[in-house]
Amino acid sequence: MEPLGVIVGVDGDLATVGMYQMSNNADFLWDGDILIGPKVGAYLTILQNDIKIIATVVSEKIMDQQNTVKSKEFDNRYSTNSINRIIMLKTQGVIENNSFTLTSKYVPMVGNEVTITTNQDLNSIYSITSDEDTICIGESVRESKKINLPIDPFFASHIGIFGNTGSGKSNTLHKLYLELFRSKYRQGIFARSKFFVIDFNGEYTQPNQFGVDKSNKKIFNINTRSPEDTIPVTKKYLFDADILSILFDAKPATQIPFLRNAMRRYNKIQSSEEFAQLECGLLKALFRDFKNIEVRSIEDWINNALNMGVESEFLLKLSDMLSSYYGKLQITDVSTDQTEVVFDNFQLTPYGENKFIKLRENMAGTYNHLPELKKLKEFLVFQKIFVTAWKNTNIDFINPLFKRIESSINSLEPVINIVDNLNSCFGAVNIVSLVNANQDVKRLIPMIISKMVYDEQKLKVTNENKVTSTCHLIIDEAHNILSVDNNKSSDSWQDYRLSVFEEIIKEGRKFGFFLTLCSQRPADISPTIMSQLHNFFIHRLVNENDLRMLQNTVPTLDINTFRLVSTLGKGEAIITGNAIKSPILLNVYKENSIRPRSDDVILTDMWQ
């Protein structure tokens, strides 16, 4: 290869090259190959003995050799044979023994000659070592060379995919996993790994999406207006005091302690009969200790039982006679038309005991047919009566919590299915579409799923003492739930939400749990989470806050590559991170048939 120029200056990893006259071409034909000329962004090779130092062009300018005469008569500026081309190179790595590596062992020196980077050298730069398995999702923008991405370092890492709307990020996300599932490891992937896609816009619910059929994929269409599918959630996970405190936005002073004590008792209840016995025992205690309680506690108990669906003439009569109760309570038994004494001197009579046995049986039957969340709600209401009847807790501190409990349970009940365990509940690939969900469900479901599957994976690895399977959580439009400043969320919810994902992204790798985030607003995502991502696909971004976030949190993105971010075309992306040796400018292939539902609307076609 003929030299194009010579190093005339070195400043750190930057080298100044004086180019020979023949170098001023955009492309060169060499040994039958068309090679990219020395223009900004292109690779050049610096020859130093047997070592090839690979560098990229970062800038160019000219120097006029005949610009010393001041007289206009003899002014030869910018004339033929008066211009020398000067370019600046930034060192990227070294080709040694036909392999491209990153090292600071070799640096350019004045006098080293510079040549075009050959196809063989480009293959070394872009290729992976021979013992690595790869996938291909696109080709380099400038050289049109297929780019192979190593499977292990990419998918055993946390990945960030960022770009403005319409820049191609959804296609990149889909293409990345489509090619993974097309690889020779397809069968093993579906046997040993699970993938969860949180899809806020319903882009990945089409048949054969990700190249996966129904046998290995489950789609959960979460629709709060017209309930369709439900998300399986383990009772052990959901009915945890810490989780419920966050879901119900419980306040620290009185509401969180109330929930903790209530859930401690609730989780000990093994049957509907135990529930009914506990609550009927509470009603007996309220009548026995009538002088020391809030009278409305008995009214609240009876009203809640009736609202729960307990059909009891006995309860109605108790309610009617309550105003005249001062230790003795009599009712007319409809079966005998006789006046019977239920309580005498604040004690339950044998007749009353018999009536309470029937009440308990009726209550157990009603409770047994309630959905799990309704069971929890009814228990909490009775528990509120228990803690406030004897004035141990001010009811005014507890009542606001129950408004939030009502709202959260009403939102969650149609869309979740409480199960004992997750066996057979999910497929290898699981798409959770939230496009038809309300804001509360969009806030709650991703967090519930993320924490639940992470805890399941963590527990499995801890018990087995090694990673025998993996879990991959993919969140499209991640800024919806990972925003560092979400005014719609309470402080406790925001703190919990961020702490969960910060734990996942910091500790997940050791448990075989990997995160892929896709977003058009990286600046909205917590900097702690952003800084822990390992590999990046960066599409076009123009917002200053987003660009600043990338500059501050992506350590492998050098300043010259960073300057390209705002000029990238549709489908073009910069790949950088731990899995590759040097940032790559990639054009991601677009699938013709299998692709996300994110294409631009062609208005003129629609209007014809």
Buried (B, 14 or more C-beta within 10 A) or exposed (E): BEBBBBBBEBEEBBBBBBBBEEBBEEEBEBEEEEBBBBEBBBBBBBBBEEBBBBBBBBEBEEEEEBBEEEEEEEEBEEEEEBBBBBBBBBBBBBBBEEEBEEEEEBBBEEEBBBBBBBBEBBBBBBBBEEEEEBBEBBBBBBBEBBBBBBBEBBBBBBBBBBBBEBBBBBBBBBBBBBBBBEEEBBEEBBEBBBBBBBBBBBBBBBEEBBBBEEEBBBBBBBBBEEEBBBBBBBBBBBBBBEBBBBBBBBBEEBBBBBBBBBBEEBEEBEEBBEBBBBBBEBBBBBBBEBEEBBEBBBBBBBBBBBEBBBEBEBBEBBBEBBEEBEEBBBBEBEEEEEEBBBBBEBEBBEBBEEBBEEBBBBBBBBBEEBBBBBBBBBBBBBBBBBBBBBEEBEBEBBEEBBEBBEEBBEBBBBBBEBBEEBEEBBBBBBBBBBBBBBEBBBBBBBBBBBBBBBBBBBEBBEEEEEBEEBBBBBBBBBBBBBBBEBEEBBEBBBEBBBEBBBEBBEEBBEBBBBBBBBBBBBBBBBEBBBEBBBBBBBBBBEBEEBBEBBEEBBEBBBEBBBEBBBEBEBBBBBBBBBBBBBBBBBBBBBBEEBBBBBEEEEEEEEEE
